[in-house]
Amino acid sequence: MSARLEIAGLYTAYDKADVLEDVSLTVEPGCITCLLGSNGSGKTTLIRSILGLTRPRLGRIVFNGEDITGLPTHRVIAAGIACIPEGRKVFPKLTVEENLRLGAYREHSEAVTKARLTEIFALFPRLAERRLQLAGTMSGGEQAMVSIGRGLMRAPKLLLIDEPSLGLSPRLVKENFGIIRDINARGISVFLVEQNVHQTLAISHYGYVLSKGRVAAAGTPAELEMRDEVRVAYFG
């Protein structure tokens, strides 16, 4: 089976200065693959490159066997990638259900949309109870559920999740990571971009460490926990 996402020899620059240098990584189907890295390591630039928001200077991004390098964002999303952005980014003046429905804006069948809503509400019973509540009045943890649910409404082949622990209490972080593991158990490939080393490695199948725009280490969680590069990437 071919890789769900394959990045090969990627260079991405701002103002002619490379932020990413020769980045190569693979996300296998049905797996949680993590990308660890401290602030300034290049994680955000890699996400922008995948989503077509910042065009790479060199290299290739292949999704489900299709070269998507530099495609406009709407075509990348249409190909089957859903992104859960850092900081959740809900529409605060829309209800929970309206936020979720926006995730299925390309779906023309109301029956399919309703079926997906039913699945999301089964995954997040709290959202079912508050489907008519304005998303902006919810707690940070509840907004995180809305954001993840909205991404799942597209029935994606790959869920790209950016910093799901950001701004959440330890209890909610643990809850969210459990949800990510449950989503993966349903067969959805996950590319998890995070700084929270221990929680991330606990649910991942394979991981990479990004440091100063380069892949500093790669391996299974057990292998990464033993690597000096992991400590260097985080603590200099």
Order of alpha helices (4+ residues) and beta strands (2+ residues): beta-beta-beta-alpha-beta-beta-alpha-beta-alpha-alpha-alpha-alpha-beta-alpha-beta-alpha-beta-beta-alpha-alpha
